[in-house]
Amino acid sequence: MSIGTRIIQLRNQKGLSQQGLSELTGLAPSYLSRIENRHLEPRPQTLRKIAHALNVRISEIFQEQSAQLGTLQCVITSSGNCIMDLLQSRRKAHPEAGIESYDPRQLQLLRMANYLIQTGDTRLLDSLEVVLGALLNTKKNNSG
């Protein structure tokens, strides 16, 4: 599900029109329309404004609204490889054969990280690299 589609869902749940969301965020209705119709991807600060106006956490914009339980197939990278496969191969661990899958929370976190990566903002990428590197080092040190 796209970010735009999820914003539509959240906006409708709150009983807001695009005009109403525009008034709460200070963003032009035409700009919100382009986001909702997947003509542009909002920057993180725009997502913050939208989430605040909808009275939800930013992470909720990345959540699937679905009754699905269990795990979901990973479709994160264009090559068909899951991010965890890439991380495990970098640590010289061998992922299990077959399709890797994630529970809804894990998939939400991957979507959020992927969104930040896609923005191409150097400061965000540097921060994400530091945080992920620290987490990987912590996990490695705790398991060794």
C-alpha positions as CSV (number, residue, x, y, z in Angstrom):
1,M,0.0,0.0,0.0
2,S,1.3,3.4,-0.9
3,I,1.8,6.3,1.6
4,G,-0.8,8.2,-0.3
5,T,-3.4,5.5,-0.1
6,R,-2.7,5.1,3.7
7,I,-3.2,8.9,4.1
8,I,-6.5,8.6,2.4
9,Q,-7.6,5.8,4.7
10,L,-6.5,7.7,7.8
11,R,-8.1,10.9,6.6
12,N,-11.4,9.1,5.8
13,Q,-11.3,7.4,9.3
14,K,-11.1,10.9,10.8
15,G,-13.9,12.2,8.6
16,L,-11.7,14.8,7.0
17,S,-11.8,16.0,3.4
18,Q,-8.6,17.0,1.6
19,Q,-9.6,20.6,2.3
20,G,-10.0,19.9,6.0
21,L,-6.6,18.2,6.1
22,S,-5.2,21.1,4.2
23,E,-6.4,23.6,6.8
24,L,-5.0,21.5,9.6
25,T,-1.6,21.0,8.0
26,G,-1.1,24.3,6.2
27,L,-0.5,22.3,3.0
28,A,-2.3,23.2,-0.3
29,P,-5.1,20.8,-1.2
30,S,-3.5,20.3,-4.6
31,Y,-0.3,19.2,-2.9
32,L,-2.2,16.7,-0.7
33,S,-3.9,15.4,-3.8
34,R,-0.6,14.8,-5.5
35,I,0.6,12.9,-2.4
36,E,-2.6,10.8,-2.2
37,N,-2.5,10.0,-5.9
38,R,1.1,8.9,-5.7
39,H,2.4,11.7,-8.0
40,L,5.0,12.7,-5.4
41,E,6.4,11.3,-2.2
42,P,6.2,13.6,0.8
43,R,9.3,14.6,2.7
44,P,9.6,13.5,6.4
45,Q,8.7,17.0,7.7
46,T,5.5,16.9,5.5
47,L,4.7,13.5,6.9
48,R,5.1,14.9,10.4
49,K,2.6,17.7,9.6
50,I,0.1,15.2,8.2
51,A,0.5,12.7,11.1
52,H,0.1,15.5,13.6
53,A,-3.1,16.8,11.8
54,L,-4.5,13.2,11.7
55,N,-3.5,12.7,15.4
56,V,-1.5,9.6,14.6
57,R,2.1,8.6,14.9
58,I,4.2,8.8,11.7
59,S,4.7,5.1,11.9
60,E,0.9,4.6,11.4
61,I,1.2,6.1,7.9
62,F,3.5,3.2,7.0
63,Q,1.2,0.5,8.4
64,E,-1.0,-1.7,6.3
65,Q,-4.6,-1.6,7.3
66,S,-5.3,-5.3,7.0
67,A,-6.8,-8.2,8.8
68,Q,-3.9,-10.3,7.7
69,L,-2.1,-12.1,10.5
70,G,1.1,-14.0,10.5
71,T,3.9,-13.0,8.2
72,L,4.1,-11.2,5.0
73,Q,6.4,-11.8,2.1
74,C,9.3,-9.4,1.8
75,V,9.2,-7.3,-1.3
76,I,11.6,-4.6,-0.2
77,T,14.3,-4.4,-2.8
78,S,14.0,-4.2,-6.6
79,S,16.3,-7.2,-7.0
80,G,13.9,-9.3,-5.0
81,N,16.3,-9.7,-2.1
82,C,15.1,-8.8,1.3
83,I,17.1,-6.3,3.3
84,M,17.7,-8.9,6.1
85,D,19.2,-11.2,3.5
86,L,21.6,-8.5,2.5
87,L,22.5,-7.7,6.2
88,Q,23.0,-11.4,7.0
89,S,25.3,-11.9,4.0
90,R,27.3,-8.9,5.1
91,R,27.8,-10.5,8.5
92,K,28.7,-13.8,6.8
93,A,25.7,-15.6,8.1
94,H,23.7,-17.6,5.7
95,P,20.0,-16.9,5.5
96,E,17.7,-19.9,5.3
97,A,16.7,-20.9,1.8
98,G,13.3,-19.9,0.5
99,I,11.2,-16.9,0.8
100,E,11.9,-14.7,3.8
101,S,8.9,-13.3,5.5
102,Y,8.2,-10.7,8.2
103,D,5.5,-10.1,10.7
104,P,3.5,-6.8,10.2
105,R,5.6,-4.9,12.7
106,Q,8.9,-5.9,11.0
107,L,7.5,-5.0,7.6
108,Q,6.4,-1.6,8.9
109,L,9.9,-0.9,10.2
110,L,11.4,-2.0,6.8
111,R,9.0,0.3,5.0
112,M,9.9,3.2,7.2
113,A,13.7,2.6,6.7
114,N,13.1,2.2,3.0
115,Y,11.2,5.5,2.8
116,L,14.0,7.3,4.5
117,I,16.6,5.7,2.1
118,Q,14.5,6.7,-0.9
119,T,14.4,10.4,0.2
120,G,18.1,10.6,-0.7
121,D,18.6,13.3,2.0
122,T,22.3,13.0,3.0
123,R,21.7,13.9,6.6
124,L,18.9,11.3,7.0
125,L,21.1,8.7,5.3
126,D,24.0,9.5,7.5
127,S,21.8,9.3,10.6
128,L,20.2,6.0,9.5
129,E,23.6,4.5,8.8
130,V,24.9,5.5,12.2
131,V,21.8,4.1,14.0
132,L,21.7,0.9,12.1
133,G,25.5,0.4,12.4
134,A,25.3,0.9,16.1
135,L,22.4,-1.6,16.4
136,L,24.2,-4.2,14.4
137,N,27.3,-3.8,16.5
138,T,25.3,-4.0,19.7
139,K,23.6,-7.2,18.5
140,K,26.9,-8.7,17.4
141,N,28.6,-7.9,20.7
142,N,25.6,-9.3,22.7
143,S,25.5,-12.6,20.7
144,G,29.3,-13.2,20.8
